[in-house]
Amino acid sequence: MDIARLCAAQNHLQSWFLRRERLWRQKAWSYGFNMIDHNNKFIHASTVIRRKKNEIVQLEINRRTVHGVSNLKREISFYFADRFSQEHNRALDFDMGHHLKKSADQVRFLESRPTRDEVKNAVWACGTDKAPGFDGYNFKFIREMWDVINEQIYEFVLDFLDFSGSAKAINVTWVTLIPKIMDPCSIEDYRQISIMGTLYKVMSKLLSLRLKQVIASLIDESHNAFVMDRQILGVLVTNEAIRWLKKKRIHGALLKLDF
């Protein structure tokens, strides 16, 4: 068999493997939907087991064991309020005379009102498969219903930028606890994640996309990390130098200077 026929046969076999995977995936989804529609005991048992597994009966918080739902809510709230709060410090005054500054055109661009296309691009730049926020909606829903709700979202963005009237509303963040280990017994055994609303993400993405277009002119050329179209050759050279020192078993010192 020549090489061309062998490659064609391998590609044909791979295509059938993909078809088989799609078929089993669809069967799995339909099986799950049928089970849910039948409202059988398996679904109820799975729900009860998950609820029992996620239930917090008692926790050790600040070296004290806390029992009861109301006591747990209060102590957990105090714990995270103390952890995430900070004292008000006096504003620092920086001398920006020797640093790069924005031009007048860049200032007008950053302060101008966004267009409908900008808002749509910000929505489409967010992932659709992320978990929904506390409002229950994700970006897949917003994309699907864009023709219906795009005007309301655009008016919200303008109201936020012009009057900041909705700043407190969209800045609400829910903190949920994810266990780090199988049987958590202390508050330190949980990893906290923040659940934010979709409108908060739209505003942050819109502002970041605008800042992305002018940030390169505000950062010196010696800084080449996290800036688009800047080379990361220095990082690669550093990694190669460390690997070479380890391979040769040579003692050395690396000094990183950042201005």
N, C-alpha and C positions, 0 to 999 in steps of 0.2 A: 504493500500500500504506500503510495507516495505521501509526501508531507502535506500537500494541499487537502487531499481527501481525509487524512487523519485529523487535521485542524477543523475541517468542516464537521466531521463526526463528533468531535469533542464539544464544539459549539452547540450542535443539535442536542447532545445529551445534557449539557448545562441548561439549555432552555427548558427541557422537560423537567429537570430538577426544580427549577424556579416555578414552573406551573404546578408541580405537585405541592410545593410549600404554600403557594397561594390557595390551593384547594383546601388543604388541611387548616389553614388559618381561617378561611371562610366557614368551614365546618365547625371550628371551635367557637367562633363568634355566634353562629346560628344556634349551636348547642347551648351556649350560655343564655342567649335570649329566650330560647324555648323553656329552659329551666326557670328563668325569672318569670316568664309569662304563666307557667303552670303553678307558680306560688307554692313550690313543694317544700318539704322539710329540710332539704339540704341547704337551701338559701337561708332559711330561718336559723338553722344551726350555725352556719357560717357567720351570720350577723351577730348572734349571741356570743359566739366565741371571740370574735374581734372586739366586741364591746367590753367583754370581761377582761380581755388582754390589755386594752387601752385604759381601763379604769384605774384611777389613782385613789387608793384607800387611805394611805398615810405616807408622809414624806419627812425626811430629816432636813430641816431648814435652819441654818445658823446654829447647829449642834442641838437643836430641839426637835422632838418628834411631834408632828402636827397631825391631828385626826379630824375627820369631819369635812364635809364639802365646803361649808361656809368658812371654816377656819383655814382650810387649804387655799381657797380663793383669796382671802385677805392676806395671808402670809406670803403667798407667791407674788401677789401684786406689790406688796411692800418690798419684797426681795429684788424684783426687777426694777422697780422705781428707784431704789437706792443704787442699783448697779448702773443704770443708764443715765442717771441724772448727774449734773456737774454744777459746780459753783460758778456764778457769774464773775468773770474776770474783766479787768479793765482792758479796753480795746488797745491793741498795740499800734504804734505809729511806725510805718516802714518808710525808709527813704528810697523812693523809686526813681531817683534822678539818673541812676546808671543802669537802669533795666529797660528792656524793650517795652514799648507801649503800643497800644492800638492806634491805628490811624483814624481819621475822621470818617472815612468810608466804612471801615470795619465797625465803628461805633454805631453808625446809622443802620448798618446791616443787622447788628445784634439787637437793636432797639426797635426795628421795624415790626409791623404786625405780620404774623405768618399768613401764608396763603393756604387755600384749601388743599392744594397739592402737597404742601409741606406737612400738614397735619396727617394726610393720608399716608405719606411716606413714613412718618413716625409710627403710625399704627402698623404698617406692613413691615417695619423693621423689628418689631417685637415678635417673639416666638409664639406660635399658636398652640403648642402642646404643653405649655406651662400650666401648673395647677392654678385654678381660679382663686381670686382674692376673697376677702370677706364678703364682697358684694355678690359672689357666686358666678360671676361672668369671667370668661377668658377671652383672649383675642381671636380665637376661632369664631366665637359667636359674633364679635364685633365685625369681623370681615364678612361673615355671611349676611349680616343685616346692615351692611354699610350704606346701601341705598336708602334705607329707612331712617337711620339714626345719625348720618354724617353731619347734618345741619346742627343737631343738638350738641354733638361733640365739638364742632367748630365754634359754636357760640360759647360753649363752656371755656374753651381755650382762650378766646378773646376776653371773656369776662375775668378770667384768672390773671391774664397779663395786664389788663387795663385797670382793674380795681382790686385785685387780690382778695376778692370777697369769698372765694371758695378755697382759700389756702388752708384753713383749719380743717375743712371738711375732708379734703383729699389727703391730708397729712395723717389721717388716722391709720394706725398700724396695729394689727393684731399679732400677738406673740403666741405661738403654739409650741408645745414641747414634744420633742422626738427623743425616745430613749436611746442611749448609747449602748447599753448592755441589755441582756435578756430580762433580768429581774432588778430594775432600778429601785433603790431605796432612799436615795438622797437627791436633792435638787441639782447637785453637781453631776448626777448620772444622766441628765437630760440635756439635749442640745436644742437651744431655742432658735426658731426661724421666724422671720417676719412675713406676715401676709399683708400685702399692700393691694390696693384697688387698681383697676386697669387705668383709670383716669390719671392717677399719680404716675404710672409708668408712661403714659402718653406724653405728659408734660416733661418728664425727665428725659425721655428719648428725643423729644423735639428740641429741647435746649442743648442736649449733648450733640445732636447733629449740626446745629448752628455753630456751636463752639468748635466743633471738629474742623470747620472750614477756615478758622482764623488762628487756631492754636499753634500751627507750625511757625507762624511769623512772630509769636510771642515767646517761644522757647529757643534758646541759643542752639546753634548747630552742634555744639559739643554734646548736647543731650540727644541721644538717638533712640531711647527706649520709649515705647508706647506712643510714638508719633508716626502717623502714616507717611509712607514713602521715605522713611529714614532707615539707614542701614543698621544692622545689629552685628556688624563685623567684629566690633570690640568684644562682645560677649562670646562669640565663637572662638576668637583668638585666646581669650582667657580660659575657656574650657579646654582648648587644645593644650595650652601651656600647663594647666593643672594635671591633665592626663599624662603629658610627657614627663613631668616631675615625678609623678607616682610610678610610672613605668620604669624610669631610670633610678628610682629610689634616691632622688637628690633632694636635700633639704633646701627650702627656699621660702621666700616671703612675698606676698602680693599686697600692694598698696593701691587702694582705689580712692581717687580724689574726685570730689563732686563740688562744682562751683555754681 
